Every structure is written in structure tokens, then in C-alpha cells.
Amino acid sequence: MMDTTFKLDLKTLIMIVTFATGLAGVYYSFQSRLDATEYKVESVKTENVLIQKRLDNMDKRINRLKKNKTKSPAGR
């Protein structure tokens, strides 16, 4: 039979745990930043829609004013 015992000394175990903890910290930090960025993007999208609606309304008003101006008599 083959001996399949695997020994880890304390230094190696501490190094592995430290590395894994560091990776977990980096993961959760990036995840938090990603969530915050996604929230900001959604906020900008909403603001963009509102601005577009206002611009559309302004375009309609300008077009109505232009039509009214062309319909009015030349003497005014």
C-alpha cells in the first residue's frame, strides 16, 4: 500500500488561511463597489429619461410656436 498522508506545518496553514481571507476580502470589496456603480448607472438612466421627456416637451412647444408665428399676419 501507498502512504497517502499529507502533512501541513503551521506556517503553511497560516499562509493558506491568510491568502484565502485576503481573496475573500478583495472579492467582497469589488462586489460592493460593483453594486454601488450599478446603482449610480440606474440613477443616471432615470435622470436621462426625465431629461429626454423635458426636451421632447420643449421641442413640441417650439414647433407650436413656430407654427403660430407662420400663421400670424405679417404686420405683427
Contact map, one row per residue, 1 for C-alpha under 8 A:
1110000000000000000000000000000000000000000000000000000000000000000000000000
1111000000000000000000000000000000000000000000000000000000000000000000000000
1111100000000000000000000000000000000000000000000000000000000000000000000000
0111110000000000000000000000000000000000000000000000000000000000000000000000
0011111000000000000000000000000000000000000000000000000000000000000000000000
0001111100000000000000000000000000000000000000000000000000000000000000000000
0000111110000000000000000000000000000000000000000000000000000000000000000000
0000011111011000000000000000000000000000000000000000000000000000000000000000
0000001111111000000000000000000000000000000000000000000000000000000000000000
0000000111111100000000000000000000000000000000000000000000000000000000000000
0000000011111110000000000000000000000000000000000000000000000000000000000000
0000000111111111000000000000000000000000000000000000000000000000000000000000
0000000111111111100000000000000000000000000000000000000000000000000000000000
0000000001111111110000000000000000000000000000000000000000000000000000000000
0000000000111111111000000000000000000000000000000000000000000000000000000000
0000000000011111111100000000000000000000000000000000000000000000000000000000
0000000000001111111110000000000000000000000000000000000000000000000000000000
0000000000000111111111000000000000000000000000000000000000000000000000000000
0000000000000011111111100000000000000000000000000000000000000000000000000000
0000000000000001111111110000000000000000000000000000000000000000000000000000
0000000000000000111111111000000000000000000000000000000000000000000000000000
0000000000000000011111111100000000000000000000000000000000000000000000000000
0000000000000000001111111110000000000000000000000000000000000000000000000000
0000000000000000000111111111000000000000000000000000000000000000000000000000
0000000000000000000011111111100000000000000000000000000000000000000000000000
0000000000000000000001111111110000000000000000000000000000000000000000000000
0000000000000000000000111111111000000000000000000000000000000000000000000000
0000000000000000000000011111111100000000000000000000000000000000000000000000
0000000000000000000000001111111110000000000000000000000000000000000000000000
0000000000000000000000000111111111000000000000000000000000000000000000000000
0000000000000000000000000011111111100000000000000000000000000000000000000000
0000000000000000000000000001111111110000000000000000000000000000000000000000
0000000000000000000000000000111111111000000000000000000000000000000000000000
0000000000000000000000000000011111111100000000000000000000000000000000000000
0000000000000000000000000000001111111110000000000000000000000000000000000000
0000000000000000000000000000000111111111000000000000000000000000000000000000
0000000000000000000000000000000011111111100000000000000000000000000000000000
0000000000000000000000000000000001111111110000000000000000000000000000000000
0000000000000000000000000000000000111111111000000000000000000000000000000000
0000000000000000000000000000000000011111111100000000000000000000000000000000
0000000000000000000000000000000000001111111110000000000000000000000000000000
0000000000000000000000000000000000000111111111000000000000000000000000000000
0000000000000000000000000000000000000011111111100000000000000000000000000000
0000000000000000000000000000000000000001111111110000000000000000000000000000
0000000000000000000000000000000000000000111111111000000000000000000000000000
0000000000000000000000000000000000000000011111111100000000000000000000000000
0000000000000000000000000000000000000000001111111110000000000000000000000000
0000000000000000000000000000000000000000000111111111000000000000000000000000
0000000000000000000000000000000000000000000011111111100000000000000000000000
0000000000000000000000000000000000000000000001111111110000000000000000000000
0000000000000000000000000000000000000000000000111111111000000000000000000000
0000000000000000000000000000000000000000000000011111111100000000000000000000
0000000000000000000000000000000000000000000000001111111110000000000000000000
0000000000000000000000000000000000000000000000000111111111000000000000000000
0000000000000000000000000000000000000000000000000011111111100000000000000000
0000000000000000000000000000000000000000000000000001111111110000000000000000
0000000000000000000000000000000000000000000000000000111111111000000000000000
0000000000000000000000000000000000000000000000000000011111111100000000000000
0000000000000000000000000000000000000000000000000000001111111110000000000000
0000000000000000000000000000000000000000000000000000000111111111000000000000
0000000000000000000000000000000000000000000000000000000011111111100000000000
0000000000000000000000000000000000000000000000000000000001111111110000000000
0000000000000000000000000000000000000000000000000000000000111111111000000000
0000000000000000000000000000000000000000000000000000000000011111111100000000
0000000000000000000000000000000000000000000000000000000000001111111110000000
0000000000000000000000000000000000000000000000000000000000000111111111000000
0000000000000000000000000000000000000000000000000000000000000011111111100000
0000000000000000000000000000000000000000000000000000000000000001111111110000
0000000000000000000000000000000000000000000000000000000000000000111111110000
0000000000000000000000000000000000000000000000000000000000000000011111111000
0000000000000000000000000000000000000000000000000000000000000000001111111000
0000000000000000000000000000000000000000000000000000000000000000000111111101
0000000000000000000000000000000000000000000000000000000000000000000001111111
0000000000000000000000000000000000000000000000000000000000000000000000011111
0000000000000000000000000000000000000000000000000000000000000000000000001111
0000000000000000000000000000000000000000000000000000000000000000000000011111
